[in-house]
Amino acid sequence: MSTEMSRKPRRSMASGEDTASTQELLCHGDLSTFPASYSGDCALQDVPLKSSSRGKFTNPYHLPSKEPSVPRLAAENTLTEGPNKPPAVVQVSLSWKRAAQDRIKQAISLTKKYVRNPAMLKEKATQAMHMGKEWYQYTPAAMLDVRYYYFIVTAFNLLLLYTLWSWNLLLVALSWAAFRVGFPAVLQLKKTMPNFRSLGEWAVITGATDGIGKSYAKQMAKCGMGVVLVSRNQERLDSVAEEIQRLAGSSTKVRIIAIDFTHDIELETVKSQLDDLEIGVLINNVGLGYPNSDGTFLDVNGLEFHRKMVRCNVDSMLLMCSAVLPQMQERKKGLVINMGSMTSETQTAFASVYASTKAFVEAFSFCLAQEFAGTGVRITCTKPGFVQTKMIKNLGLSESFMTPSPDTYVESHLKTIATIPIASGYWFHDLAELVLIIETCLFCSDYMITGATDGIGKSYAKEMAKSGLGVVLISRNQERLDNVADEIRALAGPTAKIRTIAMDFTDDIALETVKSQLDGLEIGVLINNVGMSYPKRGGRFLKSGNDLDFHRKIIRCNVDSMVLMSTAVLPQMQDRRK
Ligand SMILES: NC(=O)c1ccc[n+]([C@@H]2O[C@H](COP(=O)([O-])OP(=O)(O)OC[C@H]3O[C@@H](n4cnc5c(N)ncnc54)[C@H](OP(=O)(O)O)[C@@H]3O)[C@@H](O)[C@H]2O)c1
């Protein structure tokens, strides 16, 4: 894979299509120490499609991924099948079929692997059984007594697979709609809420003074739970506390915690205020959007704002989970609701950092749900579309069935919470998700490049230097940087231009520090490659050693480094228009 990746750019440069040889490559990463287990995706910013003399589009950096995504397959079909290509809908259908067939092949080979390894098979089966049992147990508590829920789900899945196999897009759409929209919609007709009180005495809600968070707090109080309201403004917290007691009765227990999540908050600050409570439900709702409708990465917002957004949308969730999960695990029951967003599902330009934080929330919830399978603690993520709150007031949308009020949204989400652990929680948003997926298939561009091997940062640097680019190597250890620089010189010749910068991305680095080091360089390629993982196999969330500080380092290294470097380098690329 890495050989293939490195060859393609060289070919295009040799043909004179690119002037990159006079430009600088900026490559940062722990250059020689990727753990052997590292296998994450490395997403490069795609280079714009070029129009050659024959009028055909070529992309010099088009690197084939091992597993083409569905949109990518559609794009490939669109680009390659010539004048007699089938209509778009059929192409998408064909792509879905190919993707489904690939998935089925994968499933078969996985099954074979499991059959050969009974211990692994047992572990997976137990995990799946626990997850299924927990969600099933939860379902009949107060909602429809859907005894056959899992049979229904299985039947729909089989139908979906069949329709994918037979590449009939209409059937795919119908079965998706029935499964993802129809079934939860039926549940919304129920009058009663699940029995959240059975999980514990208290519900903790972050971002509880307004919008969706306030509605969750009201619903939890109506279910008979004490509520802990967490938000930044003491006055508004007091007024919401009064409103809740008026609504749910003066005996409703309310506790207030005033915290601004855009700051780095000590775990003890939160724990000390929660440790005496029996917490049944934790709702990580707080979220920071853009102050106006423009979330352009460079022009409006700036690094400091984006760092605040990451702290408020991501770090708050890690902080609250670190504070509350240990007691839930001990009591063997509890529910965590993490607030994602439909923006993570779509390619949301002009909201890049916001959408990415929500993708983090979704991925984190999904992994944690598996990690806690069998412990009695359920982790879920909800991904709404537009809900009528002050967060979207700049968009000028009025309340409608498409943009429900926070109360309508929350009621719908809580009633359907047991159906699909990660869903949008509201029937119209589920439908919108389906339309978005189909739209992405129809109108997608080829936007993703993936691939990663051990020591990939170092390989990039070597290959780019061999192509005649000057390279800037960034890593935390000066000695190792010098060694890699020598290695590159031995490979690319003594005249190779190499600059090294020793920087530890787990620290909070000021933008100016980076900018000043890059001054005067014309940067043609930025490879945001740095990434850190767990020191040994064992990334369990509550494992000792994997504490909040460690998780914060991971976020700074894997997320903040990318926002930092992009903020430093993109303006000059934008100026030079390449
Ligand atoms: N509205 C939508 O269309 C939509 C769609 C998808 C996902 N979401 C997600 O849903 C969640 C709630 O959104 P919303 O629309 O209800 O937002 P909202 O109306 O703006 O309410 C946000 C709440 O969070 C609090 N808050 C904001 N920044 C804070 C900080 N730094 N520290 C502590 N508390 C803070 C606010 O308190 P103050 O009183 O101090 O401002 C308020 O209580 C967010 O995670 C959002 O990303 C919303």
The ligand as an SDF file (V2000), in Angstrom:
LIG
                    3D

 48 52  0  0  0  0  0  0  0  0999 V2000
  -30.2960   22.7050   17.7990 N   0  0  0  0  0  0  0  0  0  0  0  0
  -29.9820   21.8700   16.8380 C   0  0  0  0  0  0  0  0  0  0  0  0
  -30.4770   21.9950   15.7070 O   0  0  0  0  0  0  0  0  0  0  0  0
  -29.0350   20.7490   17.0940 C   0  0  0  0  0  0  0  0  0  0  0  0
  -28.8680   19.7870   16.1110 C   0  0  0  0  0  0  0  0  0  0  0  0
  -28.0060   18.7320   16.3300 C   0  0  0  0  0  0  0  0  0  0  0  0
  -27.3220   18.6300   17.5230 C   0  0  0  0  0  0  0  0  0  0  0  0
  -27.4740   19.5940   18.4730 N   0  0  0  0  0  0  0  0  0  0  0  0
  -26.7170   19.4340   19.7160 C   0  0  0  0  0  0  0  0  0  0  0  0
  -27.6070   19.4600   20.8110 O   0  0  0  0  0  0  0  0  0  0  0  0
  -26.9510   19.9760   21.9620 C   0  0  0  0  0  0  0  0  0  0  0  0
  -27.7880   21.0780   22.5750 C   0  0  0  0  0  0  0  0  0  0  0  0
  -27.9870   22.0770   21.5800 O   0  0  0  0  0  0  0  0  0  0  0  0
  -29.0560   23.2290   21.7260 P   0  0  0  0  0  0  0  0  0  0  0  0
  -29.5300   23.5110   20.3660 O   0  0  0  0  0  0  0  0  0  0  0  0
  -30.0170   22.8770   22.7730 O   0  0  0  0  0  0  0  0  0  0  0  0
  -28.1060   24.4160   22.1870 O   0  0  0  0  0  0  0  0  0  0  0  0
  -28.4570   25.7500   22.9770 P   0  0  0  0  0  0  0  0  0  0  0  0
  -29.8880   26.0820   22.8660 O   0  0  0  0  0  0  0  0  0  0  0  0
  -27.4460   26.7330   22.5050 O   0  0  0  0  0  0  0  0  0  0  0  0
  -28.1640   25.3450   24.4900 O   0  0  0  0  0  0  0  0  0  0  0  0
  -26.8700   25.0660   24.8560 C   0  0  0  0  0  0  0  0  0  0  0  0
  -26.8170   24.8390   26.3350 C   0  0  0  0  0  0  0  0  0  0  0  0
  -25.4640   24.5780   26.6670 O   0  0  0  0  0  0  0  0  0  0  0  0
  -25.0130   25.5520   27.6130 C   0  0  0  0  0  0  0  0  0  0  0  0
  -23.6430   25.9020   27.3020 N   0  0  0  0  0  0  0  0  0  0  0  0
  -23.1640   26.4270   26.1480 C   0  0  0  0  0  0  0  0  0  0  0  0
  -21.8510   26.6000   26.2390 N   0  0  0  0  0  0  0  0  0  0  0  0
  -21.4930   26.1720   27.4590 C   0  0  0  0  0  0  0  0  0  0  0  0
  -20.2680   26.0980   28.1480 C   0  0  0  0  0  0  0  0  0  0  0  0
  -19.1420   26.5240   27.6010 N   0  0  0  0  0  0  0  0  0  0  0  0
  -20.2380   25.5930   29.3900 N   0  0  0  0  0  0  0  0  0  0  0  0
  -21.3690   25.1690   29.9760 C   0  0  0  0  0  0  0  0  0  0  0  0
  -22.5590   25.2180   29.3890 N   0  0  0  0  0  0  0  0  0  0  0  0
  -22.6260   25.7190   28.1490 C   0  0  0  0  0  0  0  0  0  0  0  0
  -25.9120   26.7230   27.3970 C   0  0  0  0  0  0  0  0  0  0  0  0
  -25.8910   27.4860   28.5850 O   0  0  0  0  0  0  0  0  0  0  0  0
  -25.9660   29.0870   28.6090 P   0  0  0  0  0  0  0  0  0  0  0  0
  -27.2590   29.3320   29.2110 O   0  0  0  0  0  0  0  0  0  0  0  0
  -24.8610   29.4860   29.4910 O   0  0  0  0  0  0  0  0  0  0  0  0
  -25.8180   29.5710   27.2110 O   0  0  0  0  0  0  0  0  0  0  0  0
  -27.2350   26.0430   27.1350 C   0  0  0  0  0  0  0  0  0  0  0  0
  -27.7980   25.6130   28.3190 O   0  0  0  0  0  0  0  0  0  0  0  0
  -25.5820   20.4370   21.4810 C   0  0  0  0  0  0  0  0  0  0  0  0
  -24.6290   19.4450   21.7630 O   0  0  0  0  0  0  0  0  0  0  0  0
  -25.7450   20.5590   19.9890 C   0  0  0  0  0  0  0  0  0  0  0  0
  -24.5170   20.4100   19.3190 O   0  0  0  0  0  0  0  0  0  0  0  0
  -28.3250   20.6500   18.2870 C   0  0  0  0  0  0  0  0  0  0  0  0
  1  2  1  0
  2  3  2  0
  2  4  1  0
  4  5  1  0
  4 48  2  0
  5  6  2  0
  6  7  1  0
  7  8  2  0
  8  9  1  0
  8 48  1  0
  9 10  1  0
  9 46  1  0
 10 11  1  0
 11 12  1  0
 11 44  1  0
 12 13  1  0
 13 14  1  0
 14 15  2  0
 14 16  1  0
 14 17  1  0
 17 18  1  0
 18 19  2  0
 18 20  1  0
 18 21  1  0
 21 22  1  0
 22 23  1  0
 23 24  1  0
 23 42  1  0
 24 25  1  0
 25 26  1  0
 25 36  1  0
 26 27  1  0
 26 35  1  0
 27 28  2  0
 28 29  1  0
 29 30  1  0
 29 35  2  0
 30 31  1  0
 30 32  2  0
 32 33  1  0
 33 34  2  0
 34 35  1  0
 36 37  1  0
 36 42  1  0
 37 38  1  0
 38 39  2  0
 38 40  1  0
 38 41  1  0
 42 43  1  0
 44 45  1  0
 44 46  1  0
 46 47  1  0
M  CHG  2   8   1  16  -1
M  END
$$$$
